[in-house]
Amino acid sequence: MERRRLLGAGLALAGAGLFADRVAGAVARTYPKPGSVAWPAQADWKGLFDEIGGRLAPMAPADLSDPATKALITNPFYVGEHPALTQSSGWLDAWRSSPSAYVVAAESAADVAAAVRFARAHGVRLVVRGGGHSYLGCSNAPDSLMVWTRRMSAITVHDAFTPVGSTAEPAPAVSVGSGAIWLHAYQAVTGGAGRYVQGGGCTTVGVAGLVQGGGFGSYSKRYGTAAGSLLEAEVVTADGQTRIVNHVREPDLYWALKGGGGGTFGVVTRLTLRTHELPATFGGANLTIHAKSDDAFRRLLARFVDHYATNLCNPHWGEQVRATPSNKLVVEMVFQGLTAEAARAAWKPLIDFANASPADYEGQNALLALAAPARSFWDADFLEKNLPPAIVLDRQPGASPTDYWWRGDGDQVGVFWLAYQSAWLPDSLLQGAGQARLADAWFQASRHWPVSFHFNKGLAGAPPEAIEAARDTATNPQMLSAFALAIIADADPPAFDALTPLAPDARARADRVAAAMKALRACAPDAGAYVNECDYFQADWRSAFWGLNYERLARIKRRYDPGGLFTVHHGVGAEA
Ligand SMILES: Cc1cc2nc3c(=O)[nH]c(=O)nc-3n(C[C@H](O)[C@H](O)[C@H](O)COP(=O)(O)OP(=O)(O)OC[C@H]3O[C@@H](n4cnc5c(N)ncnc54)[C@H](O)[C@@H]3O)c2cc1C
């Protein structure tokens, strides 16, 4: 009797569609493996090869025993060009980078549609890979057929774009092939056309993966999310059809592509994004203040929270600060639309606070604030001449001389994650008694591990039009009123070889990250997380990533992909 009651309760939850990790009756899907009876015959592969003009090949794994290749796995452009590699090499107890069996180097929606029909007809596991930056390992899987979009990277800037079938006012926009990386989009739109497109901070992140996850860049506090700027997409759905979707054509699918998660609703082949007016300047401000005691650090964090709320929670400022166990407050922020003098002035109250107690603080007078013409911000030549420490140029033979990555992002390439957690912090924590709760939780969390606040990944303080555009996306609405996304993480060097031994303290460090997030969540127990940058083991993933939007997303998933051809870890519908 007792058991029957329990089973009944479980089924009721599954029927509600929310919060059950597996729908009752769902069976873990199995896929054919090479050599098995169910694996497509050589003649089948040959048929696909012919249909797409030879753009199908068995995946060639990277030879990491070759020292020259091994040296390149920390170059994100090299990794991007090699579909057998991934921008992270794996995650403790979660996933390991695993090359697919075959790869389609797609050049058109027709190539993609052929691959999709083939995978469906033969039951082969399908993987979609753009820039390869998925933290959760969603763009690689063993024994799979990969659709690789890298070759679909054309970029066209429009002075006036109207979505198909729409009567809306034409808007300045850019159409980007789904395999393009953000650096190239920025260079075309900002350097080329003097406009701005909202993308990601890291230069080599793929356009399609970022937009489908929501997408925050350094200047999102001014321009909102990347998904909020999506005007139209071309997408190949599980039935093999190529569809143009926008606010009037298949608006549900269009909405789901705006933050509903990559690799879930189809293969996007082209995206058209609204462009925005470019400010006069972009710039950065760096500062590290060291508190000489725990007590002084507590006071510094409390003062910073108030300083941020008063002076920095506005469209001008983005990126990060970090509180460390060694009592350092590390500021690595960027700004837009300010002169360097105005940027320096914004920090004066905090610096005055620290200078008033010289026995307690050091480093506060070493603020570095630099501004540059916004149009030059992604200009490799300009950066090389004026700010060489900020970038690393791709020096591979034959590489484009304008390709670079930000030095700070280089630390992540190829790493093996031990832990990575995120949480949206509500702006109520910047007001009244909330400030003390935030400062206290931040301090307690920093006893375990460095705790970063990414201010540009929450839209509190953004202009109303940016917030409204982001509201009409699938991302958890918590991000609209979050002042920051907290990120706490740790990783070890690249470990593409599954035999690489774990560092002896790997699990202990993962535990410390978890302890830090637990301490921080004392001030925001209901905080959701950002699907593109989150914990592989996120317990309440549906509500954390999408909030109440999950039910609508699940309905759209059932309509466009009833057979679950597109399935990724913690993607919409994955529980079924
Ligand atoms: C170093 C680094 C820096 C980052 N910086 C930022 C940042 O500044 N802001 C931010 O918001 N996020 C950032 N991210 C997270 C990033 O947005 C996500 O990892 C994003 O999903 C990556 O997209 P991708 O195409 O590069 O990756 P992939 O691994 O290729 O794809 C990610 C997911 O999208 C799917 N996908 C890719 N292309 C398509 C397509 N054409 N159609 C359908 N599905 C597709 C894949 O199947 C997979 O599920 C960063 C990640 C890393 C590793």
The ligand as a MOL file (V3000), in Angstrom:
LIG
                    3D

  0  0  0     0  0            999 V3000
M  V30 BEGIN CTAB
M  V30 COUNTS 53 58 0 0 0
M  V30 BEGIN ATOM
M  V30 1 C 35.9410 30.3090 -23.0100 0
M  V30 2 C 34.4560 30.5260 -22.9810 0
M  V30 3 C 33.9680 31.8160 -22.9300 0
M  V30 4 C 32.6010 32.0470 -22.9390 0
M  V30 5 N 32.1430 33.3320 -22.8880 0
M  V30 6 C 30.8130 33.5670 -22.8900 0
M  V30 7 C 30.3040 34.8930 -22.8450 0
M  V30 8 O 31.0420 35.8690 -22.8440 0
M  V30 9 N 28.9610 35.0610 -22.8120 0
M  V30 10 C 28.1000 34.0160 -22.8380 0
M  V30 11 O 26.8950 34.2470 -22.8080 0
M  V30 12 N 28.5530 32.7500 -22.8880 0
M  V30 13 C 29.8740 32.5080 -22.9150 0
M  V30 14 N 30.3290 31.2200 -22.9620 0
M  V30 15 C 29.3540 30.1310 -23.0260 0
M  V30 16 C 28.8900 29.9370 -24.4590 0
M  V30 17 O 27.9200 30.9010 -24.7860 0
M  V30 18 C 28.2550 28.5720 -24.6370 0
M  V30 19 O 29.1870 27.5930 -24.3240 0
M  V30 20 C 27.7160 28.4030 -26.0520 0
M  V30 21 O 26.7690 27.3780 -26.0660 0
M  V30 22 C 28.8270 28.0840 -27.0060 0
M  V30 23 O 28.3930 28.0060 -28.3290 0
M  V30 24 P 29.3810 27.3150 -29.3840 0
M  V30 25 O 28.7240 27.3090 -30.7060 0
M  V30 26 O 30.7350 27.9170 -29.2750 0
M  V30 27 O 29.5250 25.8760 -28.7700 0
M  V30 28 P 29.1020 24.4180 -29.2200 0
M  V30 29 O 29.7130 23.5620 -28.1770 0
M  V30 30 O 29.4530 24.1540 -30.6150 0
M  V30 31 O 27.5340 24.4420 -29.0780 0
M  V30 32 C 26.8970 24.6910 -27.8510 0
M  V30 33 C 25.4980 24.1030 -27.9020 0
M  V30 34 O 24.7780 24.7110 -28.9580 0
M  V30 35 C 24.4440 23.7380 -29.9320 0
M  V30 36 N 24.6390 24.3370 -31.2520 0
M  V30 37 C 25.7640 24.8790 -31.7650 0
M  V30 38 N 25.5260 25.3230 -32.9990 0
M  V30 39 C 24.2360 25.0550 -33.2700 0
M  V30 40 C 23.4030 25.2730 -34.3820 0
M  V30 41 N 23.8480 25.8500 -35.4780 0
M  V30 42 N 22.1220 24.8840 -34.3090 0
M  V30 43 C 21.6290 24.2750 -33.2060 0
M  V30 44 N 22.3810 24.0410 -32.1210 0
M  V30 45 C 23.6650 24.4240 -32.1520 0
M  V30 46 C 25.3330 22.5480 -29.6890 0
M  V30 47 O 24.7230 21.3530 -30.1030 0
M  V30 48 C 25.4890 22.6120 -28.1890 0
M  V30 49 O 24.3620 22.0450 -27.5790 0
M  V30 50 C 31.7000 30.9500 -22.9750 0
M  V30 51 C 32.1990 29.6540 -23.0220 0
M  V30 52 C 33.5580 29.4380 -23.0240 0
M  V30 53 C 34.0730 28.0380 -23.0520 0
M  V30 END ATOM
M  V30 BEGIN BOND
M  V30 1 1 1 2
M  V30 2 1 2 3
M  V30 3 2 2 52
M  V30 4 2 3 4
M  V30 5 1 4 5
M  V30 6 1 4 50
M  V30 7 2 5 6
M  V30 8 1 6 7
M  V30 9 1 6 13
M  V30 10 2 7 8
M  V30 11 1 7 9
M  V30 12 1 9 10
M  V30 13 2 10 11
M  V30 14 1 10 12
M  V30 15 2 12 13
M  V30 16 1 13 14
M  V30 17 1 14 15
M  V30 18 1 14 50
M  V30 19 1 15 16
M  V30 20 1 16 17
M  V30 21 1 16 18
M  V30 22 1 18 19
M  V30 23 1 18 20
M  V30 24 1 20 21
M  V30 25 1 20 22
M  V30 26 1 22 23
M  V30 27 1 23 24
M  V30 28 2 24 25
M  V30 29 1 24 26
M  V30 30 1 24 27
M  V30 31 1 27 28
M  V30 32 2 28 29
M  V30 33 1 28 30
M  V30 34 1 28 31
M  V30 35 1 31 32
M  V30 36 1 32 33
M  V30 37 1 33 34
M  V30 38 1 33 48
M  V30 39 1 34 35
M  V30 40 1 35 36
M  V30 41 1 35 46
M  V30 42 1 36 37
M  V30 43 1 36 45
M  V30 44 2 37 38
M  V30 45 1 38 39
M  V30 46 1 39 40
M  V30 47 2 39 45
M  V30 48 1 40 41
M  V30 49 2 40 42
M  V30 50 1 42 43
M  V30 51 2 43 44
M  V30 52 1 44 45
M  V30 53 1 46 47
M  V30 54 1 46 48
M  V30 55 1 48 49
M  V30 56 2 50 51
M  V30 57 1 51 52
M  V30 58 1 52 53
M  V30 END BOND
M  V30 END CTAB
M  END
